[in-house]
Amino acid sequence: MDNIKKINLYDNINLTLIPSKKFKTNLVSIYVQRVLDKNEVTKNALLPNMITNASNKYNSLRSISNKLEDLYGASLLADVSKRGERQVLNIKLVTTNEMYLDEPIFNDAIEFLDEVINNPLIENDGFKEEYLKLEKQNLTERIKAKINDKGRFALERCFEEMCKDEKFSISEYGYIEDIEKITAKDLYNHYKTILKTSPIDIVIEGEFDEEKVVETIKSKFKFERENLISIPREEYKKDIKEVKTIVDKMDITQGKLVMGYRTNTDFADAKNYYPLIVGCNILGGGPHSKMFINIREKESLCYYIYSSIEKYKGILFISSGIETQNYDKTTELVKQQIESMIEGNISDEELGNSKISLVSSMRALTDSIGGLSDFKFSQDISKTNLSIEDIINYIEKVTKEEIVDVFKRLQLDTIYFLRN
């Protein structure tokens, strides 16, 4: 990763170049950052697919599709995601590497992407009504579909209750009750505001001529900029006075248990953050973990159980599928596993297996196009700027004593149970 370059083009628009000869494709990713805000989150969720439906030059879905075919079967992808208390709008264009073609297409691909982003199809001072209606339906279905994945639904409900007065509780896909209020004109005006005021990152990954790429990006992508927003760092410390217990009922066959802990550990503090990551993996990172062996295998209390870290908010959560009658015993055993780690009951084998698992995951980031792009963007918004090798070095140096120290900071905040 030493050859990765980041260039500030102008007014908080950054270009990151990630040279790689590993793939036959090139990837251009555009990341637009917003603060999670209930007043705009639903509008933002509509935008990525709205602008990739049609532009002034390519004024229909068919026209967009034909252009992608002309670019040797390029793919145009759009989505929103939540990274801590940021909502990130993401547009990606995947093209075949020019080396494998009879003609250069990179400039043409960038012109196309600029057209899609900066010249969306407008009618009567707003987005095209036909496409807005379609995307409203799609977003409504997407929000409704979240309830079908009961494990994911339980996790989101836990975060909603756990972070009730914090921006992290806001859904990145917005809210059904807000969708119908959005007009084509309002949404377009909001989009223009976003392009003017938001931090924008352009990340290019693949094999390319660096000088030509920089020249092309500078000449093609032109954004008007004013009143730039800043995105504050999330609060990650919280002293818990009383544990919240939330129970929801639904017609389901398998209960979903989520336990949320405040880690009170800063992701930018590598000396403490990576012991937390290794400790979380020992606790519930796979078949080698304490909870899998002691709660699922020995006690047969759950269908699945795992733990993970929400990096930006400093939350460790445990998710499990259980029978309703096993709720008390499972929650008690989870607490016991964490207490056991605080007491230093971590074997060399557990420590070694977890490090191997985490290092493999880090190395796998380079196995597909886009892995490094998302990793680098994540590092940039974290302002940590660590390479994959830096992180692997931190992981490999973690000691049992360091894990004990960070686990002593854990505070149980919320127990959420979705039952029949």
N, C-alpha and C positions, 0 to 999 in steps of 0.2 A: 504493500500500500504506500510505499515511499514515493511512488511516481504519481500519486493522486494530486491534482492541482485544484485550488479554489481561487476564483477570480471575482472580485466585486466589480460588477459592470457599472452600476450606478444606483443610487437611492435604494439601498437594501434589496437589490436584485443580484443574486449570486450565481455564478456559473461554476460547476464542479465537473472536472474531467477525470474519468476513471478508465485508463487504457487497459485493455485486456484482449489477448489473442486467443482466448479459450473458446469463443463462441463464433458461430457463423452469422450472428445477428448483432445489430446495434440497438441500443435503447436510449430514448430521450424521455426524461421524466420532468414534469413541471409540478412543483409543490407550492401551493398557496396556503399560507397560514392565517388562521383567525383565532381569536379567543373564543372559547365555548361560551355562547350567550343565548339564552332562551329566546331572545327577541329576533335572532337572525338564523339560528341553527337549522331551521326547517328550510328556509330559502337557500342556504348554502348547500344543503343535501340535494336539492333539486338541480343545482347548477351544472355539475360535471356532465351529466347525461344530456342536459338541455343544450349545452354548447357543442357537444359532439354529434348532435342529430343533424345539424345543417349550418351552413355559413352563407354569406352573401354570394360567394363564388360557387360553392357547392350547396345548392339550395334545397336538397332533399336527402333523405337517408340513402336512397339509391345512388345519388350523385357522390356522396361521401364514400359509399361502398365501392363504386367504380374507380374512384381515385386511389383508394387503398389497393385495388387490384393492379392499377397502373404502376404502383410502387412495389411491384412484385410480391403482392400478397401481404402487405404491411398490416399490422394490427393496431387499432386505436382503442385504448382502454381508459375508463374514467370511474372514479369512486371518491368517497369521503372516508376518513378514518379519524379516530380519536387518539391523540398522543398526550397523555396527561390531561391538562386543561386547555389543549389546543384542538381545534377542528381543522383537519388538513384536507384541502381539495387537491386531487391528484389526477393529472392527465398524462398518459404514457403512449408513446408511439414506438412500436417495435418494427425495425426494417431489416432486410437482408444486408449483410456487409457488402459494400461495393466491390470488394476483392473477388467475390464469387459471381459478379454480374458482368454483362457486356457494356454497361454504361453507368456513369456516376449518377446516383439518385439522392445523395445526402442533402444537397442544397434544395432540391425539389421537396424532399420530405420536411425540411425545416420551414420552407415557405408554406407548405400545406398546414403544418401545425400552428404557425403564426396566424394564418387565415382563420382556422377554427377558433383559436383563443381570442384574437383581437377583432374579428369581424363576424360575430354570430349573426344568424338570419334574423332580421328585424322587420316587423310589420306594424304600422301605426304606433311608432315609438315604443314598441315593446316586443318581447319574444313572440314567435308565431303561436297563436292560440291552440292550434291543432296539436303541436308538439308539447305545449305546456299541459294540456289536458291528459295526454298520454303519460307524461312523466309524473304527474300528480297521482295517476292510477298506479303506476309502477312503484312509487315511493310508499303509497298507502299499503300496497300488498307487501312490500318489503318490511314495513314496520309491523304489520300483522303477523308476518311469517316468523318474527322473532319468538313469538310465544310457542311455536311448534318445536323449537329446540329448547326443551325444558331446562337442560343444564345451563345453556347460555342465558336463558331468561332468568333463572335463579341467581346467576352471577351478577347480572345487571341490576336486579332488584336489591341484592345485598349492597352493591355500591351506591345505589340510589338512596337507601336508608342510612348507610354508613356515612355518606358524605352529603347529607341532606341540605346543608347550608353552604355547600362548596360547589364550584363550577363542575367538578368532576362527576357530579350526579347527573349532568345533562347528557342526553343521548345524542350521539353524532348524527343520527338519521332524523332527528326532529320529532314532531308530534302530529298525529293525525288531525287533531282539532285545529291546528294552525294551517294545514295545507289549503283548505278551500278559501281562506282569506287572501291568499297570495294572487295578485293580478300579474298579467304579462308585462305591463308597464313598470310596476313596482319592482318586479324581479330583475328586469333589465337595468333599471337605475341602480339597484343594489349591486348588480354585477359590475357595473362601471365603477362604483365606489370601491369595491373589493380590489379591482385591478390597480386602482390609483393608490390605495392606502396600505395594502398587505405586504409583508415580507414574501418574496418570491424566489424560489430556488430552481434553477435549471441544472439537471444532472445528466451527463452523457456518459454511457458505459459501452465499451466495445473497442473495436480497432478502427482508428481514424487518424487523419492528419491534424495534429493539434492546432497548427497555425491557421489552417483553413477553417476548422471548426469555430475557433474564436472569432475569426473575421465574419463568418456566416451568421453566427448568433448575434454579434454586435450590429450587423447590418439589417438583419431580418426582424428581430424582436424589438419592437419599440412600444414602451408602455408610458403613458402619461402618469406622473407621480406627484402626489400632494398629500399633506396631512398624514404622513406615515404613522401607523400604529406601532406600539411596542407591546410585546407579549410578556407579561410578568412570569416569574418563576413560581411554580406551584409551592404551596405550603406542604411540607412533608412531616412536620412534627406536631403531635397532638397528645396531650395528657388525658387519658380516659378515666373519668370518675366512676362511670357505671356502664356495664355491658348491656347493649340493646339486644333484645330477642324479638325477632319478627317472624310470624307464622302466616303464610298464605295458604289457602285451600283451593284445589283444582281437581278436576276429574282425571287423575293420573294413576298409573299402576306402581310407579317407583318414586319414592320421595327424593327430593334434591336438597342436600345440605351444603351451605356455604358458610365458612367462618372467616371473618375478616380481621386481621391484626394490623395495627399501626407498627411499622418497624422503627420509626424515628431515626432512620438512617438515610443520609444524603447520597444520591447516586453519583454525585460529583466527587465524593470522598472515596476514592478507589480502595484505600487501605481497609475501609470498613464495608464498602458495598460488595466487593467480591467474596469476602467471607460470608456475607448474608446470602449471596447467590449459591455458593457451594453448600451452605447449611440448609437452604431451602430444597436443594436437590437431594441431599441426604434424607431430609424429612419426607419428601413426597415426589421425587423426580423420576420414578420408574420402578421396575420390578426389584431393583436393589434397595429401595428406600424403606425407611422404618415403618411408615404407615402402610405401605403395600404389604410388607411381610407380616407385621403384627396385627393389623386391623382387618385387612382383606383376606390374607392367607390363613393365619392362625385362628382368628376369631370368626371368619366368614360373615362379617357384619355388613359388607358393602359390595356393590357390583363393580365400582371403580372408586379410586381415591387418589388425588394428586394435590400438590401445592405449587404455587407459582408466585412471582413477584410482579406487581404493577410498578414499574421502574420510577415513573415521574412523580407519582403520589406517595411512594414509599409504603405500599400496602402489600402484605403477604396474605394470600387467601388460600383456603383449603376447600376443595370442591369434592363432593362425594354423592353417589347414588345409593340410597339405603331403603330398607323397609321402615315404615313409620314406627313400628314398635322398637326399632333399634336406635332411635334418636338419642336417648339419654346415654346409652352405653358408648355409642360412637363418639359423641362430643367429649365424653369423659376420657376416652382413650386417646383422642387427638391431643387433648391438653397434657395427658401423661407423656406422650411422645416428645412434645416440646419441652416439658419439664426435664425429661431424661437427657435431652441434649444440653440444656442449661447446666445440668449436673456433670456434664463432660462425658456422658456415655456415648462416645463416638469411636468406633473401631477404625484401625488403619485401613481395613478393607472397605468400609463404608466411605471413608474419605477418598481413597484411591479410585473406587468405582465412580463416584460422583464427579471427580475431576476429569476422568476419561470421558464420561458422558458429555460434560459441558464443553470440553475441548473439541470433541467430535462435532458438536452442534455449531461451534464457532467456525470450524474449518469448512463445514457444509455450506456456509454462506456464499462461498465462491463457486458452488456447483451449478448454479443456474443464473442466467442473465437477470439482473434486477436485485439480487441478494446484496451485492455491494452498494448499489445505489441507495437502497433503503437503509442499510447500515450506516453509510456515510451521512445521510440526511439526519438520521437519529442522533449520531454523534455531534453533528453541527448544532442542532437545536438544544442539545444537552450542554453544549459548550465544553465537552470533555475531550474531544479530538484525540481519542485513543485509537490505535490501529488494532486489527484482529490479533496480531502478535503481542501487542501490549497487554490486551485483555487476557490472552492465554497465559502470559507470564504471571499476571496477577493471580489467576486461578491456580496455577501450579504451585505458587508459593503460600497459599492459604494454609494456616495451621488450625489444629483443633481448638487451641486456646482462643484464637481470633473469632472462631465461630461461636464459642461459648459467650464471649464478650458481647457480640452483636445480638445474640438471641436473648440476652438478659434485658435488652431494650424493648422486646416485643410486648405489646399490650393488646389484649383481645378487646375489640371494639364492638363488633356486631356478629350475632349468630342468626342466620336466615334459614328458614326451613319451608320448602314448598311441599305440602303433603296432600294426600287424597281426602 
